[in-house]
Structure formats: structure tokens, C-alpha cells
Amino acid sequence: MLRTAAGDVSWYAGGLQPDVLAAWYERIIADTVEMAPPWLADKVSVRQDPVLPMRFSLDISKRAVRYFMVAVDNNLERMPYTTGLYFLKVQEELASEMDRSLV
């Protein structure tokens, strides 16, 4: 029983590896650029911190946020469970930031 639990935990933790997250960020950014108008294509980028590999800096125009949100929604079903939760939290933080900027 413990081996099964340990296997489940390691499977869930695998979705939060920095290289897995970086690959999904690349996929989502590519989808965002594809959906967005051409003049917004250079306004979306992500950088991974070399010292803290779990830290990503998303540099995105406010006008491109909705395309990013749609790209995340389109890819959620294909992601591992924990990666999906991570990107749902990213969406929540972006929505919160957008609400704060409107006030």
C-alpha cells in the first residue's frame, strides 16, 4: 500500500518539475502568439530564473492576457494534474492583477 501511495505522490510531483513547467510555458506562449494579432506577438514572453528554476517571469501585455487565458484553457486537459493546477493558479493571479489595475 505504501508503494502505491509513493508512486502516486511521485507521479503528481512529476508535473511540477521545472523542465515540465518550462515546456508547458513554451507551448502556451506559442499558442498565445498564434491566436493573438501580429502586433501583439512580441508582447508575450516568459523567462525562467537560472538560480531558482521553479520561478518564471511572465512578461505579457494587458491586451494579450485574454489570449493567454484561452491558451491555458485549451491545454489544461492534456497537462498532468499538478501542472494544470499550477496554470490555474497562474490564471487566477493574472485575473487578480488585471482587476487591481482596473481599480
C-alpha positions as CSV (number, residue, x, y, z in Angstrom):
1,M,0.0,0.0,0.0
2,L,2.9,2.4,0.8
3,R,4.5,1.7,-2.6
4,T,1.2,2.6,-4.3
5,A,1.0,5.8,-2.3
6,A,4.6,6.7,-3.0
7,G,4.1,6.0,-6.7
8,D,1.1,8.3,-6.8
9,V,2.9,11.1,-5.0
10,S,5.9,10.9,-7.3
11,W,3.6,10.9,-10.4
12,Y,1.8,14.0,-9.1
13,A,5.1,15.7,-8.2
14,G,6.4,15.0,-11.7
15,G,4.1,17.6,-13.1
16,L,5.8,20.3,-11.0
17,Q,9.3,19.7,-12.3
18,P,10.9,22.9,-13.7
19,D,11.6,21.3,-17.1
20,V,7.9,20.2,-17.4
21,L,6.6,23.6,-16.5
22,A,9.1,25.3,-18.9
23,A,7.9,23.0,-21.7
24,W,4.2,23.8,-21.0
25,Y,5.0,27.5,-20.8
26,E,6.6,27.3,-24.2
27,R,3.6,25.5,-25.6
28,I,1.1,28.0,-24.1
29,I,3.2,31.0,-25.3
30,A,3.3,29.6,-28.8
31,D,-0.5,29.1,-28.8
32,T,-1.0,32.6,-27.4
33,V,1.2,34.1,-30.1
34,E,-0.6,32.1,-32.8
35,M,-4.0,33.4,-31.5
36,A,-3.1,37.0,-30.9
37,P,-2.9,39.6,-33.6
38,P,0.5,40.1,-35.2
39,W,1.2,43.4,-33.4
40,L,0.9,41.6,-30.0
41,A,3.2,38.7,-30.9
42,D,6.3,40.2,-29.4
43,K,4.4,41.3,-26.2
44,V,4.3,37.8,-24.7
45,S,7.4,36.1,-23.2
46,V,8.4,34.1,-20.3
47,R,11.8,33.7,-18.6
48,Q,13.0,31.0,-16.2
49,D,15.2,32.1,-13.4
50,P,18.6,30.3,-13.7
51,V,19.1,30.3,-9.9
52,L,15.6,29.3,-8.9
53,P,14.3,27.1,-11.7
54,M,10.8,27.0,-10.3
55,R,10.5,30.7,-10.7
56,F,9.2,32.0,-14.0
57,S,8.7,35.7,-15.0
58,L,5.8,36.1,-17.4
59,D,6.1,39.3,-19.4
60,I,2.8,39.9,-21.1
61,S,0.8,42.9,-22.4
62,K,-2.6,43.5,-20.8
63,R,-4.1,43.2,-24.2
64,A,-2.6,39.7,-24.7
65,V,-3.8,38.3,-21.3
66,R,-7.1,37.1,-22.7
67,Y,-5.3,35.1,-25.4
68,F,-3.0,33.6,-22.8
69,M,-6.0,32.6,-20.7
70,V,-7.7,30.9,-23.7
71,A,-4.4,29.1,-24.5
72,V,-4.2,27.7,-20.9
73,D,-7.8,26.6,-21.0
74,N,-7.2,24.8,-24.3
75,N,-4.2,22.9,-22.9
76,L,-5.5,22.0,-19.4
77,E,-6.8,18.6,-20.4
78,R,-3.5,17.5,-21.8
79,M,-1.4,18.6,-18.8
80,P,-0.6,16.4,-15.8
81,Y,-2.9,17.1,-12.9
82,T,-0.5,19.2,-10.8
83,T,0.7,21.2,-13.9
84,G,-2.9,22.0,-14.6
85,L,-3.3,23.2,-11.0
86,Y,-0.2,25.3,-11.4
87,F,-1.5,27.0,-14.5
88,L,-5.0,27.5,-12.9
89,K,-3.2,29.4,-10.2
90,V,-1.3,31.4,-12.8
91,Q,-4.7,32.3,-14.4
92,E,-6.0,33.3,-11.0
93,E,-3.1,35.6,-10.3
94,L,-3.3,37.2,-13.8
95,A,-7.0,37.8,-13.3
96,S,-6.3,39.3,-9.8
97,E,-3.6,41.6,-11.3
98,M,-5.9,42.7,-14.1
99,D,-8.7,43.5,-11.6
100,R,-6.2,45.5,-9.5
101,S,-5.0,47.5,-12.5
102,L,-8.6,48.5,-13.3
103,V,-9.3,50.0,-9.9
